[in-house]
């Protein structure tokens, strides 16, 4: 296990380095610059700004300085927000994104997995049909469409839910539903198909032949193996949800990481774009690593090779 963890940490470091490199050069390859305006600034002002942010230096010098800063968790200053560091912006936006993300993850796990289990155990019955229909609808409706429908129906028409901000518990309902809808439906479908496959295995028939209760057969023998494919999806899903959905946060006017990212794209704020991208990539890589370790814990048949 120790050698596996060390090996994966090295791979994680290399992957993150490649992400930083690719993002840096792609951003600088885009025509224009962070100080490009519809009404051009005077050349002297642009030169002063570029000198202040060291953009007048050769690209390779900027690159090595930036890589050094990233791996010390210093993403540099924002080009558009005076006196604001990108790291501070991420730390300011992360709590709001994380709160909504944690609630959405809990909704996905606490509702999606049980629905998938019920659907598998009640195959070809009305419970199965209801779950299948709801899951299909959830998978086919994009999150931004779901968010728009929630605002239109429950905020504009019925006026039972607020449409923006995070001032009270009611403000979380709309964003959490919109953010968790697709993942909940996907987890339910994945759990159902995996559970149906496991229930047909010989060891399940043997367990039932021994006279074990259905609760023990499902809870102790079937569920553990049926959740392996679900964990494969849930790991990256958690990283995606916790770091925030850019579109959902923009629609509900939530001051999370998504807000800063969308604004930085419009403002061509290189350091913010790269910083948020690298932060997301790092979190994603960590979650994939955790999933690999969990594999070996929940199923001894899966070996962690060196």
C-alpha positions in Angstrom: 0.0 0.0 0.0 2.8 2.4 0.9 4.6 1.9 -2.5 1.3 2.3 -4.3 0.6 5.6 -2.5 4.0 7.0 -3.3 3.8 6.0 -6.9 0.4 7.6 -7.3 1.5 10.8 -5.6 4.3 11.1 -8.1 1.8 10.5 -10.9 -0.5 13.1 -9.4 2.3 15.6 -9.3 3.3 15.0 -12.9 -0.4 15.2 -14.1 -0.9 18.5 -12.2 2.3 19.9 -13.7 1.1 19.0 -17.2 -2.3 20.7 -16.5 -0.5 23.8 -15.3 1.7 23.9 -18.4 -1.1 23.2 -20.9 -3.4 25.8 -19.3 -0.6 28.5 -19.1 0.4 28.2 -22.8 -3.2 27.8 -24.1 -4.2 31.0 -22.3 -1.2 32.9 -23.7 -1.9 31.6 -27.2 -5.3 33.3 -27.3 -5.2 36.5 -29.4 -5.4 39.7 -27.4 -4.5 40.2 -23.7 -6.0 40.9 -20.3 -5.9 44.6 -21.0 -7.6 44.5 -24.3 -10.7 46.7 -24.4 -13.3 47.7 -26.9 -12.0 51.2 -26.4 -8.2 50.7 -26.6 -6.1 52.0 -23.7 -3.2 54.3 -24.4 0.0 52.5 -25.3 1.8 54.0 -22.3 -0.9 52.7 -19.9 -0.6 49.2 -21.4 3.1 49.2 -21.1 2.9 50.3 -17.4 0.4 47.6 -16.6 2.4 44.9 -18.4 5.5 46.0 -16.5 3.6 45.9 -13.2 2.4 42.4 -13.7 5.7 41.3 -15.4 4.0 40.5 -18.7 6.7 42.3 -20.5 9.2 39.6 -19.6 9.9 36.6 -22.0 7.2 33.9 -22.0 9.5 31.3 -20.6 10.4 33.5 -17.6 6.7 34.1 -16.9 6.1 30.4 -17.2 8.8 29.3 -14.7 7.7 32.1 -12.2 4.1 31.0 -12.5 4.9 27.2 -12.0 6.9 28.1 -8.9 4.0 30.1 -7.6 1.4 27.4 -8.3 3.3 24.8 -6.3 3.6 27.1 -3.4 -0.2 27.9 -3.7 0.5 31.4 -4.9 -1.5 32.0 -8.1 -0.5 35.7 -8.3 -2.6 38.8 -8.4 -5.8 39.3 -10.4 -5.3 41.5 -13.5 -8.7 43.0 -13.2 -9.4 43.3 -9.5 -6.9 45.7 -8.0 -5.0 44.5 -4.9 -6.7 41.1 -4.9 -4.8 37.8 -5.1 -6.2 34.8 -7.0 -5.6 32.6 -3.9 -7.8 34.9 -1.8 -10.5 34.8 -4.5 -10.5 31.0 -4.5 -10.7 30.8 -0.7 -13.5 33.4 -0.7 -15.6 31.6 -3.3 -14.9 28.0 -2.2 -17.1 28.0 1.0 -20.2 28.9 -1.0 -19.5 26.3 -3.7 -18.6 23.7 -1.1 -21.8 24.2 1.0 -24.0 23.7 -2.1 -21.8 20.9 -3.3 -21.9 19.0 0.0 -25.6 19.2 0.1 -25.9 18.1 -3.5 -23.5 15.1 -2.9 -25.6 14.0 0.1 -28.8 14.2 -1.9 -27.2 12.1 -4.7 -25.9 9.5 -2.3 -28.9 9.3 0.1 -31.5 9.3 -2.6 -29.8 7.9 -5.7 -28.4 4.7 -4.3 -31.6 3.7 -2.4 -33.7 4.4 -5.5 -31.4 2.2 -7.6 -31.5 -0.6 -5.0 -35.3 -0.5 -4.8 -35.6 -0.4 -8.6 -33.4 -3.5 -8.9 -35.2 -5.5 -6.2 -38.6 -4.6 -7.7 -37.5 -5.3 -11.3 -40.4 -5.1 -13.8 -42.8 -3.8 -11.2 -44.3 -0.4 -10.8 -41.6 0.8 -8.5 -39.0 -0.1 -11.1 -40.9 1.7 -13.8 -41.3 4.9 -11.7 -37.6 5.0 -10.8 -36.5 4.3 -14.4 -38.8 7.1 -15.8 -37.6 9.6 -13.3 -34.0 8.7 -13.8 -34.3 9.0 -17.6 -35.9 12.4 -17.2 -33.1 13.5 -14.8 -30.3 12.4 -17.2 -31.8 14.0 -20.2 -32.6 17.5 -18.7 -29.4 19.6 -18.5 -28.7 21.3 -15.2 -29.1 24.8 -16.5 -32.5 24.0 -17.9 -33.5 22.5 -14.5 -32.3 25.7 -12.8 -34.3 27.9 -15.2 -37.4 25.8 -14.6 -37.0 26.0 -10.8 -36.7 29.8 -10.9 -39.6 30.2 -13.3 -42.0 27.9 -11.5 -41.1 28.1 -7.8 -39.6 31.6 -7.7 -41.5 33.7 -10.4 -44.9 31.9 -10.4 -45.4 30.3 -7.0 -43.0 32.6 -5.2 -42.1 29.9 -2.6 -38.3 29.9 -3.2 -35.9 32.7 -3.5 -34.1 33.1 -6.9 -30.7 34.3 -5.9 -28.2 34.3 -3.0 -27.6 32.1 0.0 -29.2 34.1 2.8 -31.3 31.3 4.3 -31.9 27.6 4.0 -34.6 28.2 1.4 -31.9 29.7 -0.9 -30.1 26.3 -1.0 -33.1 24.3 -2.3 -33.1 25.5 -5.9 -29.3 25.3 -6.5 -29.0 21.9 -4.8 -31.8 20.3 -6.8 -30.4 21.7 -10.1 -26.9 20.7 -9.2 -27.7 17.2 -8.1 -30.4 16.3 -10.6 -28.2 14.7 -13.3 -25.9 12.9 -10.9 -28.8 11.6 -8.8 -30.5 10.1 -11.9 -27.2 8.6 -13.2 -26.3 7.1 -9.8 -29.8 5.6 -9.5 -29.5 4.0 -13.0 -25.9 2.8 -12.4 -26.9 1.3 -9.0 -29.8 -0.5 -10.5 -27.9 -2.1 -13.4 -25.0 -3.0 -11.1 -27.3 -4.5 -8.5 -29.2 -6.6 -11.1 -25.9 -8.0 -12.3 -24.7 -8.9 -8.8 -28.0 -10.5 -7.8 -27.5 -13.0 -10.7 -24.2 -14.2 -9.3 -23.7 -17.7 -7.9 -22.6 -16.5 -4.5 -25.9 -14.7 -4.0 -27.8 -17.9 -4.9 -25.6 -19.8 -2.4 -26.3 -17.2 0.3 -30.0 -17.5 -0.2 -29.8 -21.3 -0.3 -28.2 -21.2 3.1 -31.3 -19.6 4.5 -29.9 -16.1 5.1 -32.4 -13.3 5.4 -32.9 -11.1 2.4 -31.6 -8.2 4.4 -28.3 -9.9 5.0 -28.0 -11.1 1.4 -28.5 -7.6 0.1 -26.8 -5.6 2.7 -23.8 -7.8 3.4 -23.1 -9.6 0.1 -24.8 -7.9 -2.8 -24.5 -4.2 -2.0 -20.8 -4.1 -1.3 -19.9 -5.4 -4.8 -22.7 -3.5 -6.5 -21.3 -0.2 -5.3 -17.9 -0.6 -6.9 -19.0 0.9 -10.3 -20.9 3.6 -8.4 -17.8 4.6 -6.5 -16.0 4.9 -9.8 -18.4 7.6 -10.8 -19.0 9.2 -7.4 -15.3 10.1 -6.8 -14.9 12.5 -9.8 -18.5 13.6 -9.3 -17.8 14.8 -5.8 -14.8 16.8 -7.1 -17.0 18.3 -9.8 -19.9 19.2 -7.5 -17.8 20.5 -4.6 -15.8 22.9 -6.7 -19.1 24.3 -8.0 -21.1 24.4 -11.2 -20.2 27.5 -13.0 -23.6 27.7 -14.8 -25.7 27.0 -11.7 -23.9 29.6 -9.6 -24.2 32.1 -12.4 -28.0 31.5 -12.8 -28.7 31.7 -9.0 -26.2 34.6 -8.5 -24.2 32.6 -5.9 -20.8 34.2 -4.9 -18.9 31.0 -5.4 -15.9 29.9 -7.6 -18.2 29.7 -10.6 -18.9 33.4 -10.4 -15.2 34.3 -10.4 -14.4 31.9 -13.2 -17.2 33.2 -15.5 -16.2 36.8 -14.8 -12.5 36.1 -15.4 -13.3 34.5 -18.8 -15.2 37.6 -19.9 -12.4 39.9 -18.5 -9.6 37.7 -19.9 -8.1 37.6 -16.4 -5.4 35.0 -17.1 -4.3 34.4 -13.5 -7.9 33.8 -12.3 -8.7 31.4 -15.2 -5.5 29.4 -14.7 -5.8 29.4 -10.9 -9.4 28.1 -10.8 -8.6 25.5 -13.5 -5.6 24.2 -11.6 -7.4 24.1 -8.3 -10.2 22.1 -9.9 -7.7 19.8 -11.6 -5.9 19.2 -8.3 -9.1 18.4 -6.4 -10.2 16.1 -9.2 -6.9 14.2 -9.2 -7.0 13.8 -5.4 -10.6 12.4 -5.6 -9.5 9.8 -8.2 -6.7 8.8 -6.0 -9.0 8.3 -3.0 -11.3 6.2 -5.2 -8.4 3.9 -6.2 -7.6 3.4 -2.5 -11.2 2.7 -1.6 -11.3 0.0 -4.3 -8.8 -2.1 -2.4 -10.7 -1.6 0.9 -14.2 -2.6 -0.2 -13.2 -5.5 -2.4 -10.1 -7.6 -1.6 -10.2 -9.0 -5.1 -8.9 -5.7 -6.4 -5.2 -5.4 -5.8 -3.2 -2.3 -5.6 -0.3 -3.1 -7.8 3.0 -1.4 -7.4 
